[in-house]
Amino acid sequence: MDTLRETVRSVMEGYAKRGYNSRSHLMQNEDGTLFTVITVPEKSASFVSLLVRVIGQKVIIERDQNDKMLVDALIQAGVSREKIVLAYAGEPVPESA
């Protein structure tokens, strides 16, 4: 797996943890281009709290339902903002993605 995908996976692992009355799990596809964090509350329906695709050298954040936004955590981990697309906020997704 390339460095960008490794960084995304490593950062997203921090979002997969036990929360107040819930548990979150990191999942990814076989080639490491699609990552999700699924949150499973004790008394309500499960939901996707993070949905991210890594296409080439771009990180496309499709959904982020967290207090600490993934974009900030990725920048702290050394990913340049130019490589991050906030699709959930209406930023245009590159055609190759």
N, CA, C and O atoms as CSV, one atom per row, in Angstrom:
chain,resi,resn,atom,element,x,y,z
A,1,MET,N,N,0.858,-1.184,0.000
A,1,MET,CA,C,0.000,0.000,0.000
A,1,MET,C,C,0.895,1.235,0.000
A,1,MET,O,O,1.917,1.272,0.685
A,2,ASP,N,N,0.500,2.249,-0.777
A,2,ASP,CA,C,1.332,3.445,-0.855
A,2,ASP,C,C,1.211,4.290,0.410
A,2,ASP,O,O,0.343,4.065,1.253
A,3,THR,N,N,2.098,5.257,0.514
A,3,THR,CA,C,2.193,6.082,1.719
A,3,THR,C,C,0.911,6.856,2.015
A,3,THR,O,O,0.501,6.941,3.173
A,4,LEU,N,N,0.271,7.423,0.990
A,4,LEU,CA,C,-0.953,8.192,1.224
A,4,LEU,C,C,-2.046,7.295,1.800
A,4,LEU,O,O,-2.700,7.663,2.776
A,5,ARG,N,N,-2.246,6.138,1.210
A,5,ARG,CA,C,-3.258,5.212,1.736
A,5,ARG,C,C,-2.901,4.742,3.144
A,5,ARG,O,O,-3.781,4.597,3.992
A,6,GLU,N,N,-1.625,4.505,3.394
A,6,GLU,CA,C,-1.191,4.106,4.739
A,6,GLU,C,C,-1.479,5.215,5.747
A,6,GLU,O,O,-1.923,4.940,6.862
A,7,THR,N,N,-1.232,6.453,5.366
A,7,THR,CA,C,-1.502,7.584,6.256
A,7,THR,C,C,-2.993,7.705,6.534
A,7,THR,O,O,-3.397,7.880,7.684
A,8,VAL,N,N,-3.817,7.614,5.488
A,8,VAL,CA,C,-5.271,7.697,5.674
A,8,VAL,C,C,-5.737,6.589,6.611
A,8,VAL,O,O,-6.505,6.844,7.539
A,9,ARG,N,N,-5.281,5.366,6.376
A,9,ARG,CA,C,-5.687,4.247,7.229
A,9,ARG,C,C,-5.263,4.478,8.678
A,9,ARG,O,O,-6.050,4.272,9.602
A,10,SER,N,N,-4.032,4.901,8.866
A,10,SER,CA,C,-3.517,5.136,10.214
A,10,SER,C,C,-4.319,6.219,10.946
A,10,SER,O,O,-4.674,6.050,12.112
A,11,VAL,N,N,-4.599,7.322,10.263
A,11,VAL,CA,C,-5.363,8.407,10.878
A,11,VAL,C,C,-6.789,7.948,11.189
A,11,VAL,O,O,-7.322,8.246,12.257
A,12,MET,N,N,-7.398,7.226,10.256
A,12,MET,CA,C,-8.775,6.778,10.464
A,12,MET,C,C,-8.892,5.739,11.577
A,12,MET,O,O,-9.958,5.602,12.178
A,13,GLU,N,N,-7.823,5.009,11.858
A,13,GLU,CA,C,-7.843,4.067,12.981
A,13,GLU,C,C,-8.172,4.784,14.288
A,13,GLU,O,O,-8.778,4.201,15.186
A,14,GLY,N,N,-7.771,6.045,14.389
A,14,GLY,CA,C,-8.064,6.836,15.587
A,14,GLY,C,C,-9.544,7.133,15.765
A,14,GLY,O,O,-9.975,7.484,16.864
A,15,TYR,N,N,-10.322,6.998,14.711
A,15,TYR,CA,C,-11.767,7.234,14.783
A,15,TYR,C,C,-12.535,5.946,15.089
A,15,TYR,O,O,-13.726,5.993,15.395
A,16,ALA,N,N,-11.867,4.815,15.008
A,16,ALA,CA,C,-12.500,3.523,15.266
A,16,ALA,C,C,-12.209,3.126,16.711
A,16,ALA,O,O,-11.176,2.531,17.017
A,17,LYS,N,N,-13.142,3.469,17.581
A,17,LYS,CA,C,-12.917,3.232,19.012
A,17,LYS,C,C,-14.250,3.137,19.738
A,17,LYS,O,O,-15.315,3.313,19.147
A,18,ARG,N,N,-14.167,2.862,21.003
A,18,ARG,CA,C,-15.366,2.839,21.837
A,18,ARG,C,C,-15.717,4.264,22.204
A,18,ARG,O,O,-14.862,5.041,22.629
A,19,GLY,N,N,-16.975,4.593,22.036
A,19,GLY,CA,C,-17.468,5.910,22.406
A,19,GLY,C,C,-18.499,5.771,23.510
A,19,GLY,O,O,-18.668,4.698,24.090
A,20,TYR,N,N,-19.173,6.848,23.789
A,20,TYR,CA,C,-20.223,6.829,24.792
A,20,TYR,C,C,-21.409,6.039,24.234
A,20,TYR,O,O,-22.087,6.507,23.320
A,21,ASN,N,N,-21.659,4.866,24.768
A,21,ASN,CA,C,-22.750,3.980,24.333
A,21,ASN,C,C,-22.664,3.558,22.872
A,21,ASN,O,O,-23.691,3.324,22.234
A,22,SER,N,N,-21.440,3.456,22.333
A,22,SER,CA,C,-21.289,3.014,20.951
A,22,SER,C,C,-19.897,2.429,20.740
A,22,SER,O,O,-19.014,2.544,21.590
A,23,ARG,N,N,-19.734,1.811,19.600
A,23,ARG,CA,C,-18.432,1.280,19.177
A,23,ARG,C,C,-18.295,1.553,17.687
A,23,ARG,O,O,-19.238,1.334,16.925
A,24,SER,N,N,-17.132,2.029,17.268
A,24,SER,CA,C,-16.890,2.302,15.856
A,24,SER,C,C,-15.830,1.344,15.327
A,24,SER,O,O,-14.905,0.957,16.041
A,25,HIS,N,N,-15.989,0.967,14.043
A,25,HIS,CA,C,-15.111,-0.016,13.419
A,25,HIS,C,C,-14.599,0.521,12.090
A,25,HIS,O,O,-15.368,1.051,11.288
A,26,LEU,N,N,-13.287,0.381,11.858
A,26,LEU,CA,C,-12.690,0.764,10.588
A,26,LEU,C,C,-12.789,-0.409,9.623
A,26,LEU,O,O,-12.474,-1.546,9.977
A,27,MET,N,N,-13.228,-0.126,8.408
A,27,MET,CA,C,-13.308,-1.149,7.366
A,27,MET,C,C,-12.689,-0.572,6.099
A,27,MET,O,O,-12.690,0.641,5.890
A,28,GLN,N,N,-12.156,-1.466,5.250
A,28,GLN,CA,C,-11.595,-1.016,3.982
A,28,GLN,C,C,-11.777,-2.100,2.933
A,28,GLN,O,O,-11.956,-3.272,3.262
A,29,ASN,N,N,-11.728,-1.698,1.662
A,29,ASN,CA,C,-11.805,-2.684,0.593
A,29,ASN,C,C,-10.437,-3.334,0.397
A,29,ASN,O,O,-9.457,-2.936,1.028
A,30,GLU,N,N,-10.378,-4.329,-0.477
A,30,GLU,CA,C,-9.157,-5.115,-0.653
A,30,GLU,C,C,-7.968,-4.304,-1.139
A,30,GLU,O,O,-6.843,-4.546,-0.703
A,31,ASP,N,N,-8.192,-3.347,-2.032
A,31,ASP,CA,C,-7.050,-2.607,-2.565
A,31,ASP,C,C,-6.730,-1.325,-1.791
A,31,ASP,O,O,-5.850,-0.563,-2.194
A,32,GLY,N,N,-7.433,-1.084,-0.689
A,32,GLY,CA,C,-7.114,0.058,0.160
A,32,GLY,C,C,-7.433,1.403,-0.449
A,32,GLY,O,O,-6.757,2.393,-0.169
A,33,THR,N,N,-8.474,1.448,-1.296
A,33,THR,CA,C,-8.875,2.725,-1.877
A,33,THR,C,C,-10.182,3.247,-1.301
A,33,THR,O,O,-10.582,4.373,-1.598
A,34,LEU,N,N,-10.848,2.450,-0.489
A,34,LEU,CA,C,-12.105,2.850,0.133
A,34,LEU,C,C,-12.057,2.491,1.610
A,34,LEU,O,O,-11.834,1.336,1.973
A,35,PHE,N,N,-12.269,3.495,2.458
A,35,PHE,CA,C,-12.239,3.303,3.906
A,35,PHE,C,C,-13.543,3.826,4.502
A,35,PHE,O,O,-14.056,4.861,4.078
A,36,THR,N,N,-14.069,3.110,5.478
A,36,THR,CA,C,-15.248,3.584,6.200
A,36,THR,C,C,-15.047,3.355,7.699
A,36,THR,O,O,-14.338,2.444,8.125
A,37,VAL,N,N,-15.684,4.198,8.461
A,37,VAL,CA,C,-15.824,3.953,9.894
A,37,VAL,C,C,-17.320,3.816,10.133
A,37,VAL,O,O,-18.097,4.737,9.885
A,38,ILE,N,N,-17.698,2.649,10.618
A,38,ILE,CA,C,-19.093,2.341,10.915
A,38,ILE,C,C,-19.278,2.479,12.425
A,38,ILE,O,O,-18.533,1.884,13.204
A,39,THR,N,N,-20.266,3.261,12.830
A,39,THR,CA,C,-20.557,3.442,14.251
A,39,THR,C,C,-21.801,2.642,14.598
A,39,THR,O,O,-22.838,2.751,13.943
A,40,VAL,N,N,-21.672,1.829,15.654
A,40,VAL,CA,C,-22.756,0.955,16.093
A,40,VAL,C,C,-23.154,1.374,17.514
A,40,VAL,O,O,-22.509,0.975,18.484
A,41,PRO,N,N,-24.218,2.178,17.633
A,41,PRO,CA,C,-24.704,2.569,18.962
A,41,PRO,C,C,-25.397,1.384,19.647
A,41,PRO,O,O,-25.855,0.453,18.985
A,42,GLU,N,N,-25.463,1.435,20.952
A,42,GLU,CA,C,-26.107,0.349,21.708
A,42,GLU,C,C,-27.608,0.303,21.475
A,42,GLU,O,O,-28.183,-0.785,21.431
A,43,LYS,N,N,-28.261,1.455,21.323
A,43,LYS,CA,C,-29.724,1.465,21.296
A,43,LYS,C,C,-30.337,2.141,20.078
A,43,LYS,O,O,-31.514,2.498,20.106
A,44,SER,N,N,-29.571,2.324,19.015
A,44,SER,CA,C,-30.151,2.926,17.812
A,44,SER,C,C,-29.473,2.326,16.580
A,44,SER,O,O,-28.619,1.447,16.700
A,45,ALA,N,N,-29.848,2.794,15.423
A,45,ALA,CA,C,-29.342,2.241,14.169
A,45,ALA,C,C,-27.874,2.597,13.930
A,45,ALA,O,O,-27.410,3.673,14.308
A,46,SER,N,N,-27.171,1.691,13.308
A,46,SER,CA,C,-25.782,1.924,12.920
A,46,SER,C,C,-25.723,2.944,11.789
A,46,SER,O,O,-26.698,3.143,11.063
A,47,PHE,N,N,-24.567,3.585,11.649
A,47,PHE,CA,C,-24.405,4.561,10.574
A,47,PHE,C,C,-22.939,4.680,10.183
A,47,PHE,O,O,-22.042,4.310,10.941
A,48,VAL,N,N,-22.718,5.205,8.982
A,48,VAL,CA,C,-21.362,5.474,8.498
A,48,VAL,C,C,-20.977,6.863,8.984
A,48,VAL,O,O,-21.588,7.861,8.601
A,49,SER,N,N,-19.949,6.915,9.836
A,49,SER,CA,C,-19.519,8.218,10.337
A,49,SER,C,C,-18.407,8.821,9.479
A,49,SER,O,O,-18.224,10.038,9.470
A,50,LEU,N,N,-17.666,7.982,8.763
A,50,LEU,CA,C,-16.640,8.444,7.826
A,50,LEU,C,C,-16.677,7.579,6.571
A,50,LEU,O,O,-16.807,6.358,6.652
A,51,LEU,N,N,-16.562,8.217,5.422
A,51,LEU,CA,C,-16.463,7.507,4.152
A,51,LEU,C,C,-15.427,8.240,3.307
A,51,LEU,O,O,-15.596,9.413,2.974
A,52,VAL,N,N,-14.354,7.534,2.968
A,52,VAL,CA,C,-13.219,8.156,2.301
A,52,VAL,C,C,-12.743,7.270,1.153
A,52,VAL,O,O,-12.662,6.049,1.286
A,53,ARG,N,N,-12.428,7.908,0.022
A,53,ARG,CA,C,-11.804,7.208,-1.098
A,53,ARG,C,C,-10.421,7.814,-1.332
A,53,ARG,O,O,-10.233,9.023,-1.196
A,54,VAL,N,N,-9.464,6.970,-1.683
A,54,VAL,CA,C,-8.136,7.440,-2.079
A,54,VAL,C,C,-7.961,7.038,-3.533
A,54,VAL,O,O,-7.879,5.856,-3.868
A,55,ILE,N,N,-7.904,8.051,-4.387
A,55,ILE,CA,C,-7.768,7.826,-5.818
A,55,ILE,C,C,-6.514,8.561,-6.277
A,55,ILE,O,O,-6.443,9.789,-6.211
A,56,GLY,N,N,-5.536,7.805,-6.737
A,56,GLY,CA,C,-4.260,8.418,-7.112
A,56,GLY,C,C,-3.656,9.102,-5.903
A,56,GLY,O,O,-3.427,8.472,-4.870
A,57,GLN,N,N,-3.399,10.384,-6.032
A,57,GLN,CA,C,-2.832,11.159,-4.922
A,57,GLN,C,C,-3.851,12.120,-4.316
A,57,GLN,O,O,-3.486,13.169,-3.786
A,58,LYS,N,N,-5.127,11.753,-4.398
A,58,LYS,CA,C,-6.195,12.567,-3.807
A,58,LYS,C,C,-6.946,11.757,-2.758
A,58,LYS,O,O,-7.202,10.567,-2.939
A,59,VAL,N,N,-7.291,12.416,-1.663
A,59,VAL,CA,C,-8.130,11.846,-0.613
A,59,VAL,C,C,-9.487,12.517,-0.743
A,59,VAL,O,O,-9.607,13.726,-0.546
A,60,ILE,N,N,-10.501,11.743,-1.071
A,60,ILE,CA,C,-11.841,12.285,-1.253
A,60,ILE,C,C,-12.677,11.902,-0.041
A,60,ILE,O,O,-12.992,10.730,0.160
A,61,ILE,N,N,-13.031,12.892,0.761
A,61,ILE,CA,C,-13.843,12.642,1.954
A,61,ILE,C,C,-15.298,12.849,1.553
A,61,ILE,O,O,-15.744,13.972,1.314
A,62,GLU,N,N,-16.025,11.738,1.485
A,62,GLU,CA,C,-17.425,11.758,1.066
A,62,GLU,C,C,-18.360,12.102,2.232
A,62,GLU,O,O,-19.384,12.760,2.043
A,63,ARG,N,N,-17.998,11.653,3.428
A,63,ARG,CA,C,-18.849,11.870,4.605
A,63,ARG,C,C,-17.955,11.962,5.830
A,63,ARG,O,O,-17.007,11.191,5.973
A,64,ASP,N,N,-18.258,12.907,6.715
A,64,ASP,CA,C,-17.535,13.050,7.979
A,64,ASP,C,C,-18.523,13.566,9.027
A,64,ASP,O,O,-18.953,14.718,8.976
A,65,GLN,N,N,-18.869,12.712,9.962
A,65,GLN,CA,C,-19.850,13.031,11.005
A,65,GLN,C,C,-19.197,13.100,12.384
A,65,GLN,O,O,-19.793,12.669,13.371
A,66,ASN,N,N,-17.993,13.633,12.461
A,66,ASN,CA,C,-17.218,13.629,13.694
A,66,ASN,C,C,-16.973,15.036,14.211
A,66,ASN,O,O,-16.988,16.003,13.448
A,67,ASP,N,N,-16.750,15.141,15.509
A,67,ASP,CA,C,-16.429,16.433,16.112
A,67,ASP,C,C,-15.064,16.930,15.622
A,67,ASP,O,O,-14.913,18.094,15.249
A,68,LYS,N,N,-14.076,16.028,15.629
A,68,LYS,CA,C,-12.766,16.382,15.068
A,68,LYS,C,C,-12.788,15.949,13.608
A,68,LYS,O,O,-12.795,14.758,13.300
A,69,MET,N,N,-12.798,16.921,12.727
A,69,MET,CA,C,-12.922,16.647,11.301
A,69,MET,C,C,-11.673,15.925,10.783
A,69,MET,O,O,-10.545,16.245,11.159
A,70,LEU,N,N,-11.909,14.947,9.913
A,70,LEU,CA,C,-10.814,14.162,9.352
A,70,LEU,C,C,-9.828,15.040,8.583
A,70,LEU,O,O,-8.623,14.792,8.631
A,71,VAL,N,N,-10.310,16.047,7.883
A,71,VAL,CA,C,-9.407,16.925,7.127
A,71,VAL,C,C,-8.342,17.507,8.047
A,71,VAL,O,O,-7.174,17.575,7.664
A,72,ASP,N,N,-8.716,17.923,9.242
A,72,ASP,CA,C,-7.753,18.496,10.188
A,72,ASP,C,C,-6.751,17.445,10.663
A,72,ASP,O,O,-5.558,17.726,10.783
A,73,ALA,N,N,-7.240,16.238,10.930
A,73,ALA,CA,C,-6.353,15.161,11.382
A,73,ALA,C,C,-5.378,14.761,10.279
A,73,ALA,O,O,-4.214,14.475,10.558
A,74,LEU,N,N,-5.841,14.738,9.028
A,74,LEU,CA,C,-4.953,14.401,7.914
A,74,LEU,C,C,-3.873,15.462,7.722
A,74,LEU,O,O,-2.712,15.133,7.477
A,75,ILE,N,N,-4.253,16.730,7.834
A,75,ILE,CA,C,-3.274,17.811,7.708
A,75,ILE,C,C,-2.241,17.708,8.830
A,75,ILE,O,O,-1.047,17.892,8.595
A,76,GLN,N,N,-2.697,17.416,10.043
A,76,GLN,CA,C,-1.767,17.223,11.169
A,76,GLN,C,C,-0.806,16.071,10.902
A,76,GLN,O,O,0.337,16.093,11.359
A,77,ALA,N,N,-1.269,15.061,10.158
A,77,ALA,CA,C,-0.438,13.896,9.848
A,77,ALA,C,C,0.471,14.128,8.645
A,77,ALA,O,O,1.231,13.238,8.263
A,78,GLY,N,N,0.400,15.327,8.040
A,78,GLY,CA,C,1.310,15.670,6.968
A,78,GLY,C,C,0.743,15.619,5.561
A,78,GLY,O,O,1.487,15.811,4.599
A,79,VAL,N,N,-0.551,15.366,5.411
A,79,VAL,CA,C,-1.175,15.376,4.082
A,79,VAL,C,C,-1.490,16.824,3.728
A,79,VAL,O,O,-2.143,17.525,4.502
A,80,SER,N,N,-1.035,17.272,2.573
A,80,SER,CA,C,-1.285,18.669,2.196
A,80,SER,C,C,-2.765,18.863,1.863
A,80,SER,O,O,-3.420,17.964,1.337
A,81,ARG,N,N,-3.268,20.035,2.173
A,81,ARG,CA,C,-4.691,20.347,1.938
A,81,ARG,C,C,-5.039,20.220,0.459
A,81,ARG,O,O,-6.177,19.898,0.118
A,82,GLU,N,N,-4.078,20.468,-0.416
A,82,GLU,CA,C,-4.307,20.373,-1.854
A,82,GLU,C,C,-4.638,18.951,-2.301
A,82,GLU,O,O,-5.225,18.759,-3.366
A,83,LYS,N,N,-4.270,17.959,-1.503
A,83,LYS,CA,C,-4.545,16.556,-1.834
A,83,LYS,C,C,-5.889,16.080,-1.275
A,83,LYS,O,O,-6.280,14.936,-1.505
A,84,ILE,N,N,-6.593,16.937,-0.551
A,84,ILE,CA,C,-7.830,16.546,0.116
A,84,ILE,C,C,-9.019,17.232,-0.545
A,84,ILE,O,O,-9.019,18.448,-0.738
A,85,VAL,N,N,-10.031,16.441,-0.888
A,85,VAL,CA,C,-11.256,16.963,-1.483
A,85,VAL,C,C,-12.398,16.716,-0.507
A,85,VAL,O,O,-12.654,15.574,-0.126
A,86,LEU,N,N,-13.078,17.770,-0.104
A,86,LEU,CA,C,-14.229,17.648,0.794
A,86,LEU,C,C,-15.494,17.553,-0.056
A,86,LEU,O,O,-16.209,18.538,-0.241
A,87,ALA,N,N,-15.754,16.364,-0.562
A,87,ALA,CA,C,-16.916,16.147,-1.423
A,87,ALA,C,C,-18.210,16.459,-0.677
A,87,ALA,O,O,-19.161,16.968,-1.271
A,88,TYR,N,N,-18.253,16.157,0.624
A,88,TYR,CA,C,-19.454,16.425,1.419
A,88,TYR,C,C,-19.759,17.913,1.529
A,88,TYR,O,O,-20.895,18.299,1.807
A,89,ALA,N,N,-18.748,18.750,1.310
A,89,ALA,CA,C,-18.926,20.201,1.385
A,89,ALA,C,C,-19.090,20.823,0.001
A,89,ALA,O,O,-19.105,22.046,-0.137
A,90,GLY,N,N,-19.213,19.977,-1.022
A,90,GLY,CA,C,-19.446,20.480,-2.366
A,90,GLY,C,C,-18.198,20.764,-3.187
A,90,GLY,O,O,-18.301,21.265,-4.307
A,91,GLU,N,N,-17.015,20.452,-2.648
A,91,GLU,CA,C,-15.805,20.641,-3.450
A,91,GLU,C,C,-15.842,19.673,-4.629
A,91,GLU,O,O,-16.252,18.523,-4.472
A,92,PRO,N,N,-15.417,20.130,-5.808
A,92,PRO,CA,C,-15.491,19.259,-6.991
A,92,PRO,C,C,-14.542,18.068,-6.887
A,92,PRO,O,O,-13.378,18.205,-6.511
A,93,VAL,N,N,-15.068,16.912,-7.226
A,93,VAL,CA,C,-14.268,15.680,-7.233
A,93,VAL,C,C,-13.628,15.567,-8.618
A,93,VAL,O,O,-14.310,15.706,-9.634
A,94,PRO,N,N,-12.318,15.316,-8.655
A,94,PRO,CA,C,-11.646,15.194,-9.958
A,94,PRO,C,C,-12.292,14.121,-10.826
A,94,PRO,O,O,-12.792,13.125,-10.305
A,95,GLU,N,N,-12.287,14.311,-12.139
A,95,GLU,CA,C,-12.899,13.374,-13.078
A,95,GLU,C,C,-12.333,11.964,-12.953
A,95,GLU,O,O,-13.070,10.990,-13.103
A,96,SER,N,N,-11.041,11.841,-12.680
A,96,SER,CA,C,-10.426,10.515,-12.584
A,96,SER,C,C,-10.823,9.781,-11.321
A,96,SER,O,O,-10.512,8.601,-11.161
A,97,ALA,N,N,-11.505,10.468,-10.425
A,97,ALA,CA,C,-11.943,9.837,-9.180
A,97,ALA,C,C,-13.321,9.281,-9.413
A,97,ALA,O,O,-13.912,8.696,-8.505
